């Protein structure tokens, strides 16, 4: 069973606060409730409306947004609200009675973006797709992702990489992007808009990317490895994600001072990946960790 945790995020409207979840709570659908009567199909929203300061509840795939009346300040009640949402989810409480309510369909837009890898195109959506990154290199290992499985039915799809709000597609050389981009873009857009499942919630890959599992793995590592992971997370991953890829720490050898990483998505097999490793990541780690790192090696690219 998934364990939920809540992160509190401010919005541009001081009356509205977002309570983000670490797992999806709807199938990429959104619902808005203006009062407790409208919320009859949402036990979670109904529970929240019992709080006297709750004016409106908005439930999306990975967050609950609440608009308050001005009788209180968020600073006084936000932790109580976050705890109530978290307790409801972790006790198996229902978010939406899907048979009783139709979702508010929000238009999905997807645009294609080139990457440094000519074999990879990045399809960016206007909504969050997953909470962690996933890479699939064949239809056999895509069993945990209905979206990736369907994409592999296109004969020109060689690999699928899914991250927070984008899907990177690696194609076989026989196909030209000019001929297949529109088809892929429309397929992905329609798939998301129809609220279909991106990643199976109970898949083994999902369990290995849970916050608890990742925290346990991190705590078991040596101090230098922890420093390297933190540097990669803060300085490298955002830039790599903008290119349609991802980098994962694999290992650190103190005797050889070698760091091994895994490149995913557009970064895997990219002609410029060696340059990026040697002149970017390797130099950064050498500079920030001084005599503790000599080389960085991608074990898959």
N, C-alpha and C positions, 0 to 999 in steps of 0.2 A: 504494500500500500504506500502511495506517495505521501511524503510529509511536506506540508505547505508552510512556507514562511512568507511574511508580508514586508514589503519595503514601502515607506511613505514618501511620496513625491509631491512637491508643490506644483501648481499650475499657474498660468498667467492670470487667472481669476482667483483672487484671495479667498473667495467663498467656496471654491471647489478644491478638494484634495483627492489625489489618486492613491489607491492602495494596491500596489503591484504585487502579483503572485509569482512564485518561481516555477509554477506549472500552469498549463492552460486550464481554464475553468469553463469555457464554452468551445464549441467547434468553429472557431473563427467567426462567431456571430456576436452581434451587439444588441443590447436591450436597454430601453429607457423607461423609467417608472416615475410618475409625478406624484403619486400618493399610494397609500397602502391598498386601496381597492384595485388599482391598476396592477399591483404587484402580486395578485393572487396566484400567479403561476411561478413565482420565485420565492421560495421559503427564505432564502438569504436576504432578499430585498425587504420582505415583510418584517423580518426580524430587525433590520436596520431602521425601518420606519417607526418602531416602538421607541427609538431614541427621539426625544422631543425637538431636538435641533435639526433633524434631518429633513431637508426640503425636497430633494430629488436624488434618485439613485440611478446610476448608469453602469451597466455590467458589460464588459467586453471580454475578449478571449483571454487576456492575461492581467486584467486589473478591474477594480471596482472604484468608480469615481463617485463622490458624494458632494452634493451642494448643501450647505448649511444655512439655517436662519441665523441672523446676527445676534441671537441671544447668548451665544458663546463664542469663544475664540478657538481656533483649531489647536493651538498650543495646549489648551486645557483638556482636550478630549481625544486628540488623535491617537494616542497610545491605547486608550480604552477601545476605540473603534477598531484599530488594527488587531488587537487581541481578540475581539469578538468575531471578526471575519476569519481569523486564523483558526480559532477554536471550532467554528462552524464547519470549515473545510476539513480539518483534521479528524473531526468526529463523524465524517462521512455524510455531512449535511448536503442536501440537494441545492444546487444553484438555480437551475431552471428546469421546470417540468416541461420538457421539450414537446410532449404530446399536446400541451394545452396552450402554447403560445407560439406565434410565428415571429421569427427574428426580424429586426429592423435591418433591411438589406442595405449595406453601405457599399457604394460603388468602389470597386477595386481597380487600381491602375497599376500597370506593369510596364516598365520601360527597359530596353536593352542597352547595355553599356559595354564598350570594349574593354579588354584587359591587356596587360603586357604579353600574355600568352595568346598567340594568334589562333590556337585551337580551342580557346575558351571564351565564351560570352557570358556576361553577368546579367541576370534578369531581376530587376529591383522592384519590389512591391511597396505600396504605401501603407502596409500594416505588418505587424510582427508575425512571423511564421513559426519560429522555434525559439527555445530559450538557450540552446547550445548548438554547436556546429556538428554536422554529420556528413560523412563522405561515403559514396557508394561507387564501386568500380565495375560492377556487373549486376545483372538482374538477380543473380543468385544471392548476393549479399545485401540486396535491397528489400528483403522480406519485411523489415521493420518499418519501411516507408512506402505507403500506398502511392504517394506522389512520385517518388523515384521509380518505383516498379512500373508505373504507367509511362513515364518518360522513356524508360528503356525499350518500350515497344516501338518507339521511333527507330528505324534501322540505322540512323546516322548518329545516335547518342552513344557515346563511349563511356562517359562518366557523369555523375551528378554530385554536386556539393551544395548542401543547404545550410545557410547560416541565418542569423537573426531576421533579416528582412529581404534576403535575396537567395536566388538559386543560380549557381554557376553550372553551365553545361559544357562538357568537353565533347567535341565532335570527332568523328573519323574523317580522315583527309579527303575521302571521296565526295563529301558534301561541301557546298559553298555557303557561307553565312548569308549571302544575299538571297539565297533560295529557301532557306529554312527558318530565318529569324522570326518572321511574322507568324508563321505557324506555331512555333514554340511559345512565343510571347502570348498569343491568344489562348493557347491551351493552358498555360500556367495561370493566366488571369481568370479564366472561366473556372478552373479547378478551385482556386482560392475563394472566389466569389460565391461559389455554391457550398462553401463550408465543409468541404471534404477534408478528411484527416491527412495531415502532413506526415506525422510520425506516430506509430502506435505507442500509446502511453505505457504499455506493459512490456515493451521490447527490451531485451538485455542491454542494448546500446544506451537506452534512456537511463536505466539503473546506474550504469557506469558513469553517467554524466550528472547525476544528482549532486546537489550541494554537499550533502553529508559525505558521499563517497569521495568527491574531489577534495574536500577538506581533510579527510582521513589520509588520503594519498599524499597530500601536501605536507602534513605534519610528520609523516614518516621519513621525509627526505632530509638530507644533510643541509647545513646552513647555506653553503654556497649554491646548491641546487635551488633552494628557496629564493635566494637573491636573483638568480638567473630567471626563474619563473616570473618573479615580480617585474623584472625589467622587460621581459617579453610581453607580459600582459599590458604594461603601461605604455611602452614606447613603440613596440613592433606590431602587435596585433591590430591596432586601429588602422595603421597604414596598409598592412597586408589585406585586411578585410575590404578596404576601399578598392583594392585591385581584384576582388572576387575570390580571395583565398584565405588561408589560415595557416598558422604555425603552432605546433605543439611541442613542448619540451619532452624529450625522450630520456636523456641520461647525461650525467656529468662524471668524468673520470679525473679524480684529483691527481693521479700519478702522471697522466699524459696531458692534463689540462685541456681535454677535448670535450666539447659540448656536442651532443647529437640531438637533432630536431627532426620532426616530421612535417613536410610541406603538404598542404592539401588544396584542393580546388584549383584555381588558376595558377597557383605557385608550383604545383607539382608538374615537373617536366617542362617548366617554362624556360625558354632560352636565356632569359635574363636572371634566372634564379641564382646561378652561381655567382654572378656579379653582386646581386643583392646580399647574398650570404657573406661574401668575402669583404666587400667594401662598405656594407651597411651594418649588418648584425654583428659580425665578427669584430669589426673595429669598435662598435659601441660597447660590446662586452669587455673588450680589452681595456678600453678607456675607463669604464665604470668600475671594473673589478681588478684593475691593474695586473698583477702578476699571477692571477688565478685562472685566466683563460688564455689559451694559445690559438686554438682552432675551433671552428664551428663547421659541422658536417651534417648535410641532409641525408638521412639514410634511405630516402626514397626519391631522390631527385638530384 
